[in-house]
Amino acid sequence: MNAIPTEFPATTHDTAGTTGAELDLQREAIAALGHELRALVDATVRTAAPVEVLHRIADEVRLLRGQLTGRRRTRAEIPAVDEFPGEIRMYSPVTGAGSPLAPPMQVTADSGGAVGRCTLGIAHEGPPGYGHGGMSAMLLDELMGRACIAAGLPGMTVSLQVRYRRPVPLETPLWVHARVTGTEGRKVFVAGSISTEEDPSTVVVTADGVFVSPDPDRARALFPSDPSVLRRQDGPDRDNLPD
């Protein structure tokens, strides 16, 4: 499920008293920690260390975890370093520089939609040497949502059909492409694909998706911590949209 940017100001949560420079410093620190955590995850899934070493490392990690003190954000709380609605999501499992789970994918908009670049690691493995199919779907879902944003038609995923043509190799730079192919009322139809940087003409995964912008009442129910309200987008298929 993708974030829903709107025409309202990007930062909708409370950042009173925090300057842009302070936010940048915090984001840099989060990204640095995320980088080291991803390296730790990679070392963890590769290691053949003996049992006693694994127990010792687990104890040390437990001690480190205890140093992350202070208030913890709640389930639906927007991090102060994020822009929601917006494109900065520091802890996104796809693009977040602060996430130990993310590749993380770098995204740029182009005239035809959105382009992403990333490299899946051993932690994203499905079949030996290849990416898990769910990772491909997640990359495509994220980028297809970004393509909607680039087209000025932000929305949430209601349908995603993925076709796996070839296995996606790990530790290989990937290109992910997405573009809007049509609209129908509040529905936006999007196509996406994944290929390797080495052979960009050979598509290994494709997807077709349908995205929809919820009306304001539905948006309030989905995002109660977000004070902004999505502008109403009436369309002929409005009453037939899924809940």
Contacts in CASP RR format, 6 or more apart in sequence:
PFRMAT RR
TARGET T0000
AUTHOR 0000-0000-0000
METHOD contacts of the structure
MODEL  1
MNAIPTEFPATTHDTAGTTGAELDLQREAIAALGHELRALVDATVRTAAP
VEVLHRIADEVRLLRGQLTGRRRTRAEIPAVDEFPGEIRMYSPVTGAGSP
LAPPMQVTADSGGAVGRCTLGIAHEGPPGYGHGGMSAMLLDELMGRACIA
AGLPGMTVSLQVRYRRPVPLETPLWVHARVTGTEGRKVFVAGSISTEEDP
STVVVTADGVFVSPDPDRARALFPSDPSVLRRQDGPDRDNLPD
1 156 0 8 1.000
1 157 0 8 1.000
2 141 0 8 1.000
2 142 0 8 1.000
2 145 0 8 1.000
2 146 0 8 1.000
2 148 0 8 1.000
2 155 0 8 1.000
2 156 0 8 1.000
2 157 0 8 1.000
2 211 0 8 1.000
3 84 0 8 1.000
3 85 0 8 1.000
3 86 0 8 1.000
3 87 0 8 1.000
3 89 0 8 1.000
4 85 0 8 1.000
4 154 0 8 1.000
4 155 0 8 1.000
4 156 0 8 1.000
4 213 0 8 1.000
4 214 0 8 1.000
4 219 0 8 1.000
4 223 0 8 1.000
4 230 0 8 1.000
5 85 0 8 1.000
5 86 0 8 1.000
5 87 0 8 1.000
5 149 0 8 1.000
5 154 0 8 1.000
6 85 0 8 1.000
6 154 0 8 1.000
6 228 0 8 1.000
6 230 0 8 1.000
6 231 0 8 1.000
7 231 0 8 1.000
8 85 0 8 1.000
8 228 0 8 1.000
8 229 0 8 1.000
9 228 0 8 1.000
10 83 0 8 1.000
10 84 0 8 1.000
10 85 0 8 1.000
10 86 0 8 1.000
10 88 0 8 1.000
11 83 0 8 1.000
11 84 0 8 1.000
12 78 0 8 1.000
12 84 0 8 1.000
12 85 0 8 1.000
12 226 0 8 1.000
12 227 0 8 1.000
12 228 0 8 1.000
13 77 0 8 1.000
13 78 0 8 1.000
13 79 0 8 1.000
13 80 0 8 1.000
13 82 0 8 1.000
13 84 0 8 1.000
13 225 0 8 1.000
13 226 0 8 1.000
14 80 0 8 1.000
15 23 0 8 1.000
15 80 0 8 1.000
18 80 0 8 1.000
23 80 0 8 1.000
23 81 0 8 1.000
26 80 0 8 1.000
26 81 0 8 1.000
27 81 0 8 1.000
27 88 0 8 1.000
27 90 0 8 1.000
27 97 0 8 1.000
30 81 0 8 1.000
30 90 0 8 1.000
30 97 0 8 1.000
30 98 0 8 1.000
31 90 0 8 1.000
31 97 0 8 1.000
31 98 0 8 1.000
33 98 0 8 1.000
34 97 0 8 1.000
34 98 0 8 1.000
34 99 0 8 1.000
34 100 0 8 1.000
35 97 0 8 1.000
35 98 0 8 1.000
37 98 0 8 1.000
37 100 0 8 1.000
38 100 0 8 1.000
38 102 0 8 1.000
38 123 0 8 1.000
40 100 0 8 1.000
41 100 0 8 1.000
41 101 0 8 1.000
41 123 0 8 1.000
42 121 0 8 1.000
42 122 0 8 1.000
42 123 0 8 1.000
45 122 0 8 1.000
45 123 0 8 1.000
45 125 0 8 1.000
46 122 0 8 1.000
47 54 0 8 1.000
49 57 0 8 1.000
73 79 0 8 1.000
76 223 0 8 1.000
76 224 0 8 1.000
76 225 0 8 1.000
77 225 0 8 1.000
78 84 0 8 1.000
78 225 0 8 1.000
78 226 0 8 1.000
79 90 0 8 1.000
79 91 0 8 1.000
81 88 0 8 1.000
81 90 0 8 1.000
82 88 0 8 1.000
82 89 0 8 1.000
82 90 0 8 1.000
82 91 0 8 1.000
83 89 0 8 1.000
84 226 0 8 1.000
85 154 0 8 1.000
85 226 0 8 1.000
85 228 0 8 1.000
87 107 0 8 1.000
87 146 0 8 1.000
87 149 0 8 1.000
89 95 0 8 1.000
89 96 0 8 1.000
90 96 0 8 1.000
90 97 0 8 1.000
90 98 0 8 1.000
90 99 0 8 1.000
91 98 0 8 1.000
91 99 0 8 1.000
92 99 0 8 1.000
92 102 0 8 1.000
92 104 0 8 1.000
92 142 0 8 1.000
93 99 0 8 1.000
93 101 0 8 1.000
93 102 0 8 1.000
93 138 0 8 1.000
94 102 0 8 1.000
94 103 0 8 1.000
94 104 0 8 1.000
94 105 0 8 1.000
94 138 0 8 1.000
94 139 0 8 1.000
94 142 0 8 1.000
95 102 0 8 1.000
95 104 0 8 1.000
95 105 0 8 1.000
95 106 0 8 1.000
95 107 0 8 1.000
95 142 0 8 1.000
96 102 0 8 1.000
96 104 0 8 1.000
97 104 0 8 1.000
98 104 0 8 1.000
101 123 0 8 1.000
103 118 0 8 1.000
103 119 0 8 1.000
103 120 0 8 1.000
103 121 0 8 1.000
103 124 0 8 1.000
103 139 0 8 1.000
104 118 0 8 1.000
105 116 0 8 1.000
105 117 0 8 1.000
105 118 0 8 1.000
105 139 0 8 1.000
105 142 0 8 1.000
105 143 0 8 1.000
105 176 0 8 1.000
106 116 0 8 1.000
106 117 0 8 1.000
106 118 0 8 1.000
107 114 0 8 1.000
107 115 0 8 1.000
107 116 0 8 1.000
107 142 0 8 1.000
107 143 0 8 1.000
107 146 0 8 1.000
108 114 0 8 1.000
108 115 0 8 1.000
108 116 0 8 1.000
109 115 0 8 1.000
109 146 0 8 1.000
109 149 0 8 1.000
109 150 0 8 1.000
110 150 0 8 1.000
112 147 0 8 1.000
112 150 0 8 1.000
112 179 0 8 1.000
112 180 0 8 1.000
113 146 0 8 1.000
113 147 0 8 1.000
113 150 0 8 1.000
113 151 0 8 1.000
113 178 0 8 1.000
113 179 0 8 1.000
113 180 0 8 1.000
114 143 0 8 1.000
114 144 0 8 1.000
114 145 0 8 1.000
114 146 0 8 1.000
114 147 0 8 1.000
114 149 0 8 1.000
114 150 0 8 1.000
114 177 0 8 1.000
114 178 0 8 1.000
114 179 0 8 1.000
115 143 0 8 1.000
115 175 0 8 1.000
115 176 0 8 1.000
115 177 0 8 1.000
115 178 0 8 1.000
116 143 0 8 1.000
116 175 0 8 1.000
116 176 0 8 1.000
116 177 0 8 1.000
117 173 0 8 1.000
117 174 0 8 1.000
117 175 0 8 1.000
117 176 0 8 1.000
117 197 0 8 1.000
118 139 0 8 1.000
118 173 0 8 1.000
118 174 0 8 1.000
118 176 0 8 1.000
119 171 0 8 1.000
119 172 0 8 1.000
119 173 0 8 1.000
119 174 0 8 1.000
120 131 0 8 1.000
120 135 0 8 1.000
120 168 0 8 1.000
120 170 0 8 1.000
120 171 0 8 1.000
120 172 0 8 1.000
120 174 0 8 1.000
121 131 0 8 1.000
121 170 0 8 1.000
121 171 0 8 1.000
122 129 0 8 1.000
122 170 0 8 1.000
122 171 0 8 1.000
124 131 0 8 1.000
124 132 0 8 1.000
124 135 0 8 1.000
124 170 0 8 1.000
125 131 0 8 1.000
125 132 0 8 1.000
125 170 0 8 1.000
126 132 0 8 1.000
126 133 0 8 1.000
127 167 0 8 1.000
129 167 0 8 1.000
129 169 0 8 1.000
129 170 0 8 1.000
130 167 0 8 1.000
130 168 0 8 1.000
130 169 0 8 1.000
130 170 0 8 1.000
131 167 0 8 1.000
131 168 0 8 1.000
131 169 0 8 1.000
131 170 0 8 1.000
133 162 0 8 1.000
133 164 0 8 1.000
133 168 0 8 1.000
135 168 0 8 1.000
136 162 0 8 1.000
136 164 0 8 1.000
136 168 0 8 1.000
136 194 0 8 1.000
136 205 0 8 1.000
137 160 0 8 1.000
137 162 0 8 1.000
137 207 0 8 1.000
139 174 0 8 1.000
139 176 0 8 1.000
139 194 0 8 1.000
140 160 0 8 1.000
140 162 0 8 1.000
140 176 0 8 1.000
140 178 0 8 1.000
140 192 0 8 1.000
140 193 0 8 1.000
140 194 0 8 1.000
140 205 0 8 1.000
140 207 0 8 1.000
141 157 0 8 1.000
141 160 0 8 1.000
141 207 0 8 1.000
143 176 0 8 1.000
143 177 0 8 1.000
143 178 0 8 1.000
143 192 0 8 1.000
144 157 0 8 1.000
144 160 0 8 1.000
144 178 0 8 1.000
144 190 0 8 1.000
144 191 0 8 1.000
144 192 0 8 1.000
144 207 0 8 1.000
144 209 0 8 1.000
144 211 0 8 1.000
145 154 0 8 1.000
145 155 0 8 1.000
145 157 0 8 1.000
145 178 0 8 1.000
145 190 0 8 1.000
145 211 0 8 1.000
146 178 0 8 1.000
147 178 0 8 1.000
147 179 0 8 1.000
147 180 0 8 1.000
147 190 0 8 1.000
147 192 0 8 1.000
148 154 0 8 1.000
148 155 0 8 1.000
148 180 0 8 1.000
148 188 0 8 1.000
148 190 0 8 1.000
148 211 0 8 1.000
151 180 0 8 1.000
151 188 0 8 1.000
153 180 0 8 1.000
153 183 0 8 1.000
153 188 0 8 1.000
153 211 0 8 1.000
153 213 0 8 1.000
154 213 0 8 1.000
155 188 0 8 1.000
155 211 0 8 1.000
155 212 0 8 1.000
155 213 0 8 1.000
155 214 0 8 1.000
156 211 0 8 1.000
156 212 0 8 1.000
156 213 0 8 1.000
156 214 0 8 1.000
157 209 0 8 1.000
157 210 0 8 1.000
157 211 0 8 1.000
158 187 0 8 1.000
158 210 0 8 1.000
158 211 0 8 1.000
158 212 0 8 1.000
158 241 0 8 1.000
158 242 0 8 1.000
159 209 0 8 1.000
159 210 0 8 1.000
160 207 0 8 1.000
160 208 0 8 1.000
160 209 0 8 1.000
160 210 0 8 1.000
161 207 0 8 1.000
161 208 0 8 1.000
161 209 0 8 1.000
162 205 0 8 1.000
162 206 0 8 1.000
162 207 0 8 1.000
163 205 0 8 1.000
163 206 0 8 1.000
163 207 0 8 1.000
164 204 0 8 1.000
164 205 0 8 1.000
165 203 0 8 1.000
165 204 0 8 1.000
165 205 0 8 1.000
165 206 0 8 1.000
166 202 0 8 1.000
166 204 0 8 1.000
166 205 0 8 1.000
167 204 0 8 1.000
168 174 0 8 1.000
168 194 0 8 1.000
168 204 0 8 1.000
168 205 0 8 1.000
169 196 0 8 1.000
172 196 0 8 1.000
172 197 0 8 1.000
172 198 0 8 1.000
173 196 0 8 1.000
173 197 0 8 1.000
173 198 0 8 1.000
174 194 0 8 1.000
174 195 0 8 1.000
174 196 0 8 1.000
174 197 0 8 1.000
175 194 0 8 1.000
175 195 0 8 1.000
175 196 0 8 1.000
175 197 0 8 1.000
175 200 0 8 1.000
176 192 0 8 1.000
176 193 0 8 1.000
176 194 0 8 1.000
177 192 0 8 1.000
177 193 0 8 1.000
177 194 0 8 1.000
177 195 0 8 1.000
178 190 0 8 1.000
178 191 0 8 1.000
178 192 0 8 1.000
178 193 0 8 1.000
179 190 0 8 1.000
179 191 0 8 1.000
179 192 0 8 1.000
180 188 0 8 1.000
180 189 0 8 1.000
180 190 0 8 1.000
181 189 0 8 1.000
181 190 0 8 1.000
181 191 0 8 1.000
182 188 0 8 1.000
182 189 0 8 1.000
183 189 0 8 1.000
184 236 0 8 1.000
184 237 0 8 1.000
185 233 0 8 1.000
185 235 0 8 1.000
185 236 0 8 1.000
185 237 0 8 1.000
185 238 0 8 1.000
186 212 0 8 1.000
186 213 0 8 1.000
186 233 0 8 1.000
186 234 0 8 1.000
186 235 0 8 1.000
186 237 0 8 1.000
186 238 0 8 1.000
186 241 0 8 1.000
187 210 0 8 1.000
187 211 0 8 1.000
187 212 0 8 1.000
187 237 0 8 1.000
187 241 0 8 1.000
188 210 0 8 1.000
188 211 0 8 1.000
188 212 0 8 1.000
189 208 0 8 1.000
189 209 0 8 1.000
189 210 0 8 1.000
190 208 0 8 1.000
190 209 0 8 1.000
190 210 0 8 1.000
190 211 0 8 1.000
191 206 0 8 1.000
191 207 0 8 1.000
191 208 0 8 1.000
191 209 0 8 1.000
192 206 0 8 1.000
192 207 0 8 1.000
192 208 0 8 1.000
193 203 0 8 1.000
193 205 0 8 1.000
193 206 0 8 1.000
193 207 0 8 1.000
194 203 0 8 1.000
194 204 0 8 1.000
194 205 0 8 1.000
194 206 0 8 1.000
195 201 0 8 1.000
195 202 0 8 1.000
195 203 0 8 1.000
195 204 0 8 1.000
196 202 0 8 1.000
196 204 0 8 1.000
212 241 0 8 1.000
212 242 0 8 1.000
213 230 0 8 1.000
213 233 0 8 1.000
214 222 0 8 1.000
214 230 0 8 1.000
214 241 0 8 1.000
215 230 0 8 1.000
215 232 0 8 1.000
215 233 0 8 1.000
215 238 0 8 1.000
216 229 0 8 1.000
216 230 0 8 1.000
216 231 0 8 1.000
216 232 0 8 1.000
218 243 0 8 1.000
219 226 0 8 1.000
219 229 0 8 1.000
219 230 0 8 1.000
220 229 0 8 1.000
END
